[in-house]
Amino acid sequence: MERSRPPSPARLAITPPIDVKALSREALEDLARTLGEPAYRGRQLFQWLYRQDATSFEAMTDLPKTLRATLADIAEIDTLTPDLLQTAQDETVKALFTLSSGRQVETVLIPDLDATGAAKRLTVCVSSQVGCAMACSFCATGLMGFQQNLTPGEIFDQVRFMNTLAQERYGRPITHVVFMGMGEPLLNYDNVLCSLDFLTHPDGFGLAPRRITVSTVGLARRIKQLAEDDVGCNLAVSLHAPTDAKRSRIMPVNRAAATDLTALRAAIQYYTNQTRRRVTYEYCLFRGVNDTEEDAAHLADVVAWAPSKVNLILYNPVPGLGFERTSEAQLHVFIRILVHRGVTVTVRRSRGQDIDAACGQLAIRNNP
């Protein structure tokens, strides 16, 4: 399958300083041509930024000296480094980065270790926005409201830093990336797709698209667009309630006809038909809210819409929001009903509970 071209930013204008890590591959080629160089110089620049992790233009030794000097005058390489690292007892690592805007964003490295302590799987959970406009009533990030979109480079740098950390601690690179941190990825659509290109292109980070998952609260129009752009990554839908009545109470996105369960069903069926990939439903179990036997039966009905599976999540409680984790006994009842209906189920237990585990908590604590 031919690789889909990521969206390019608005027409390139030379207004120093240019953040080159906010530009797509095509925009880097445009920049090279604008500076009187052949387009392949832009491709070389791309390789230096995303394969070689260059932090200065002077380090880009196969570029002409005159071009390196010009780039140093008109452009900058804005690279994220964390202000704070926290490591949990289970070795989950949470990093807090300060952006050039002064706002802060979180990233998590989640190791899956075998009995010997070796890493079988190393997953980076990245943020795509500072804060979130979706205002889900159980989410710490929603308390922040929406503050800004991250650039493609700011998204990429979260992975770059955690990859370096993984190699230092575990002797191997990261294996998976999930867009499940702060923000709604499909509301920062162009920048997220551009960052996917940085992460998957052979001249960039080179991660297989099937090892990347983009999670959404269920923006139907954008899910259809993602199917058409088909960058090869996986799709996860944060469902959290299986009926319109319950979902609308805890997720405001469901209150609009364009994003309710009827619209979501059509979008998911379109996505699976277009891509031939199944969808994962993320379902966080809240005691007395969405964990009844009736809820499990309704969830099985949702799963029947299209090829899919369910990832049950044990909630990391956020102080003040009033939601509690379901009991182990109720979890087992819930699973039994789903399995009886032929649903493929996995359970994700909370990680890093001793380090401001829930998404957004660390940023909120550092910015009261």
Summary of the structure (lengths in Angstrom):
residues: 368
radius of gyration: 21.2
end to end distance: 47.8
largest distance: 68.8
contacts: 1240
relative contact order: 0.12
helix: 39%
strand: 20%
